[in-house]
Amino acid sequence: KCPFQKRYMRLWKRRWKSLVNSKKLLSLLGLAKRARKVVSGEFSTEKSVKSGRSQMVIVSEEASDNTKKMFTNMCTHYKVPIYLFGTKDELGHAIGQEFRASLSVEDAGFAKSMAELMNINGGSLNESK
């Protein structure tokens, strides 16, 4: 095999793994929603974090700068991990609703599994612990 083909295949495999992990994460979000362990929307997510039930917050990469800043500051204050992941459409579709800019996961097990997948997938974490 020529070196170009070898390099191209390596890059393709890496992208494929990322795509598979992204699908797993979105499927896990849907499962958590069916178990009623996910709340979505700005107000509900804020309420979940402030009441101490939230284990993880996921904010869309497409969310406005104001929304990202508000959740980053809030999660830092309440010591809740926050991840920037996916588009509004992907997050909403995963939980069976319209566009969603923010989600809160309220179960420790689901949050741990999602955090592992996001670290593999390249979701960005704000270390707030």
C-alpha positions, -999 to +999 in steps of 0.1 A: +000+000+000+011+035-006+017+058+024-011+082+013-037+054+013-025+042+047-027+077+062-061+083+046-075+051+061-062+060+096-080+094+094-112+077+081-112+052+110-107+080+135-137+100+121-158+068+120-151+062+157-161+098+165-194+094+146-202+061+163-195+076+198-217+106+189-246+083+180-241+063+212-242+095+232-274+107+215-290+073+221-280+074+257-297+108+260-329+094+246-328+065+270-322+089+299-352+110+287-374+079+287-363+072+323-372+108+332-337+116+342-332+145+317-348+180+318-345+203+289-349+240+282-333+270+298-356+275+328-359+238+337-321+232+334-315+263+356-340+251+382-324+216+382-289+230+388-299+254+415-319+227+434-289+204+434-304+175+414-283+181+382-253+157+377-243+172+344-253+200+320-251+198+282-253+230+262-254+231+224-225+244+206-249+266+186-263+282+217-259+320+221-228+334+239-251+348+266-266+313+272-232+296+273-218+322+297-249+320+320-247+282+323-209+282+326-210+307+355-239+289+372-223+254+368-190+267+381-208+282+412-228+250+419-199+227+410-217+208+382-198+197+351-208+213+319-202+201+283-206+218+250-218+192+225-238+189+193-263+212+176-297+223+189-314+201+164-294+170+174-300+174+211-337+180+206-341+151+182-323+128+206-348+135+234-378+135+210-385+172+211-379+204+191-347+224+192-330+223+226-301+245+236-296+231+271-301+198+289-296+187+325-289+150+333-302+141+368-288+106+372-252+099+383-249+067+362-262+083+330-240+113+336-209+092+341-215+072+309-221+103+289-190+120+303-169+090+292-184+092+257-179+129+255-143+127+265-137+102+237-158+122+212-142+155+219-170+174+236-155+203+255-156+202+293-156+231+316-139+218+347-161+231+374-155+205+401 
